Amino acid sequence: MPVGPTITITLTREDHRRAEKAAKRLAIPLEVLARNAVITAIEGVKLKPEYTPQQLTWIHRKGRAEGKVWTEEELRERNLPLFWSKAWVEDQLAQGNSYAQIALNAGGWQVVAVSTHLRRVHGIQKVHRKTEAQKEAIRARIQQGATREEIMREFELSDFGAGQYFKLEGARTELQLRFLQEAEKVPWPATREQIADILFGGVKHKANNWVSVRLERGWLVKVAYGQYELAPEFRES
């Protein structure tokens, strides 16, 4: 037997009896039979690759040199950092997530590493911290048609800071339009199961996340146990 880590396998009395009979029939020790069974079981399992920091640096530098635009789907498939995708980061920011939350959602990366990447690679910097009331006032002024110069003057923001609010508001508008397009496909009121079948091919965890986020934004309302409806402003539009 090869030398290495050992594992303990608990079998029922019947399974143990059958395993012993099989080992005797094959004329091999029971331990060898168990080891072969484990090896056979894991042969078809596709494991996500793991990278050293040096490998990640090389992959990212190669991608930048080739002008590569990373997508969330590809990053998840290759088990690479999600914050390499600017579109994914902008979606996270549009949801109001902090850098700490983005780092967590990206797979538990250090906040410093994420913020540095966002600044150096994506050209994204933190929006000046404002209270929720101030943020709502800025959004309201942008929706009223205020210019960047007016926002800078009224809320004491730099040119870059004001620009970030315009970008976030634009992303929110885009997400809202996408929501309306998706909502048109669903016969409301609807359950999470119906939403999963119509929008996500029956994948329930995607539907659960979709519903939870839109409930939090006030775009959906719960009308009964397990049933959801569009918020009034969307039913009227």
C-alpha positions in Angstrom: 0.0 0.0 0.0 1.3 3.5 -0.8 2.3 5.7 2.1 0.1 8.8 2.7 -2.8 10.3 4.6 -5.3 7.8 6.0 -9.1 8.0 6.0 -11.8 6.2 8.0 -14.8 4.8 6.2 -17.9 3.8 8.1 -20.0 1.0 6.5 -23.2 -0.6 7.6 -22.9 -4.2 8.7 -24.4 -5.5 5.4 -22.1 -3.2 3.3 -19.1 -4.4 5.2 -20.1 -8.1 4.7 -20.5 -7.5 0.9 -17.2 -5.7 0.7 -15.3 -8.5 2.5 -16.9 -11.1 0.1 -15.9 -8.9 -2.9 -12.3 -8.6 -1.7 -12.0 -12.3 -1.2 -13.4 -13.0 -4.6 -10.9 -10.6 -6.1 -8.1 -12.0 -3.9 -7.1 -8.6 -2.6 -7.1 -7.0 0.8 -10.2 -5.1 1.8 -8.1 -1.9 2.2 -7.0 -2.2 -1.5 -10.6 -2.7 -2.6 -11.7 0.5 -0.7 -8.8 2.5 -2.1 -9.6 1.4 -5.7 -13.3 2.3 -5.2 -12.3 5.8 -4.1 -9.9 6.3 -7.0 -12.6 5.1 -9.5 -15.2 7.5 -8.0 -13.0 10.6 -8.2 -11.7 9.9 -11.7 -14.6 11.6 -13.4 -14.8 14.6 -11.1 -13.7 17.8 -12.6 -12.0 19.9 -10.0 -11.6 23.7 -10.3 -7.9 24.7 -10.8 -6.0 26.4 -8.0 -3.3 29.0 -8.6 -0.3 30.4 -6.9 -0.1 34.2 -6.6 2.7 34.1 -9.3 0.4 32.1 -11.6 -2.4 34.6 -11.2 -0.1 37.5 -11.9 1.1 35.8 -15.1 -2.4 35.0 -16.3 -3.6 38.5 -15.7 -0.6 40.1 -17.4 -0.9 37.9 -20.4 -4.6 38.8 -20.6 -3.9 42.5 -20.5 -1.2 42.2 -23.1 -3.7 40.5 -25.4 -6.4 43.1 -24.7 -8.6 40.5 -23.1 -12.0 41.5 -21.6 -12.8 39.0 -18.8 -16.4 37.9 -18.3 -17.9 36.7 -15.1 -18.8 33.3 -16.7 -15.2 32.7 -17.8 -13.8 33.8 -14.5 -16.1 31.4 -12.6 -15.3 28.6 -15.0 -11.6 29.0 -14.6 -11.8 29.8 -10.8 -10.2 33.2 -11.3 -10.9 36.4 -9.3 -14.3 37.8 -10.2 -13.1 41.4 -9.7 -11.0 41.0 -12.9 -14.3 41.6 -14.7 -15.1 45.4 -14.8 -18.7 44.6 -15.7 -19.1 42.4 -12.6 -17.5 45.1 -10.4 -19.8 47.8 -11.7 -22.8 45.6 -11.1 -21.6 45.1 -7.5 -21.2 48.8 -7.0 -24.7 49.5 -8.5 -26.1 47.2 -5.9 -24.5 49.4 -3.2 -21.9 46.9 -2.1 -18.9 48.1 -0.2 -15.3 47.2 -1.2 -15.3 44.7 1.7 -18.5 43.1 0.4 -17.2 43.0 -3.2 -14.0 41.3 -1.9 -16.1 38.7 -0.1 -18.4 38.2 -3.1 -15.4 37.7 -5.3 -14.2 34.8 -3.3 -12.9 36.1 0.0 -10.0 38.3 -1.3 -8.3 40.9 0.7 -10.0 44.3 0.5 -6.6 46.1 -0.2 -5.9 43.7 -3.1 -9.4 44.4 -4.6 -9.3 48.2 -4.1 -5.8 48.3 -5.7 -6.9 46.3 -8.7 -10.1 48.4 -9.1 -8.0 51.6 -9.1 -5.1 50.5 -11.2 -6.8 48.3 -13.7 -10.4 49.4 -13.9 -9.8 53.1 -13.1 -12.4 52.9 -10.3 -11.9 54.7 -7.0 -14.1 54.9 -3.9 -16.9 57.4 -4.1 -16.6 60.0 -1.3 -18.5 58.7 1.7 -21.9 60.4 2.1 -24.9 59.7 4.4 -27.8 57.8 2.8 -29.8 61.0 2.8 -27.0 62.8 0.9 -26.7 59.9 -1.6 -30.5 60.0 -2.2 -30.3 63.8 -2.7 -27.5 63.4 -5.3 -29.4 60.7 -7.1 -32.5 62.9 -7.1 -30.6 65.9 -8.6 -29.1 63.7 -11.3 -32.5 62.4 -12.2 -33.8 66.0 -12.4 -31.1 66.6 -15.0 -28.4 68.4 -13.0 -25.0 68.7 -14.7 -21.8 67.3 -13.3 -20.6 70.8 -12.5 -23.8 71.5 -10.5 -23.4 68.2 -8.6 -19.8 69.1 -7.8 -20.8 72.6 -6.5 -23.9 71.6 -4.6 -22.4 68.6 -2.8 -18.7 69.6 -2.6 -17.5 66.7 -4.8 -14.4 66.5 -7.0 -14.9 66.0 -10.8 -14.1 62.3 -10.4 -16.4 61.9 -7.4 -19.3 63.5 -9.2 -18.6 61.3 -12.2 -18.8 58.2 -10.1 -22.3 59.1 -9.0 -23.3 59.6 -12.6 -21.8 56.2 -13.5 -23.6 54.5 -10.5 -26.9 56.1 -11.4 -26.5 55.0 -15.1 -25.8 51.5 -13.9 -28.9 51.5 -11.7 -31.0 52.7 -14.6 -29.6 50.0 -16.9 -30.4 47.4 -14.2 -33.9 48.7 -13.8 -34.5 48.5 -17.5 -33.2 44.9 -17.6 -35.5 44.1 -14.7 -38.5 45.4 -16.6 -37.6 43.3 -19.6 -37.3 40.2 -17.4 -40.5 41.1 -15.5 -42.6 41.2 -18.7 -42.0 37.5 -19.2 -43.5 36.6 -15.8 -47.2 36.3 -15.1 -47.6 38.1 -11.8 -48.1 37.3 -9.0 -45.6 34.5 -9.2 -43.7 32.1 -7.0 -40.0 31.6 -6.9 -40.4 28.3 -8.6 -42.3 29.9 -11.5 -39.6 32.6 -11.8 -36.9 30.0 -11.8 -38.7 28.0 -14.6 -39.3 31.1 -16.8 -36.1 33.2 -16.3 -33.5 30.7 -15.2 -34.3 27.3 -16.8 -35.4 25.9 -13.5 -32.2 26.9 -11.5 -33.7 27.7 -8.1 -30.7 29.4 -6.5 -30.5 31.9 -9.3 -34.2 32.7 -8.9 -33.8 33.0 -5.1 -31.0 35.5 -5.5 -32.9 37.4 -8.2 -36.0 37.7 -6.0 -34.0 38.6 -2.8 -32.1 41.5 -4.5 -35.2 43.0 -6.1 -37.2 42.7 -2.8 -34.4 44.6 -1.1 -34.5 47.3 -3.8 -38.3 47.6 -3.5 -38.9 46.5 -7.1 -40.9 43.4 -5.8 -43.4 43.0 -3.0 -44.5 39.9 -1.2 -48.3 39.6 -1.5 -48.7 36.1 0.1 -46.7 33.3 1.5 -44.3 32.3 -1.4 -45.9 34.7 -3.8 -44.5 38.0 -5.2 -45.8 40.9 -7.2 -44.3 43.9 -9.0 -44.1 47.0 -6.9 -46.9 49.5 -7.8 -44.7 51.9 -9.8 -43.7 49.0 -12.1 -47.3 47.7 -12.5 -48.3 51.2 -13.6 -45.4 51.5 -16.1 
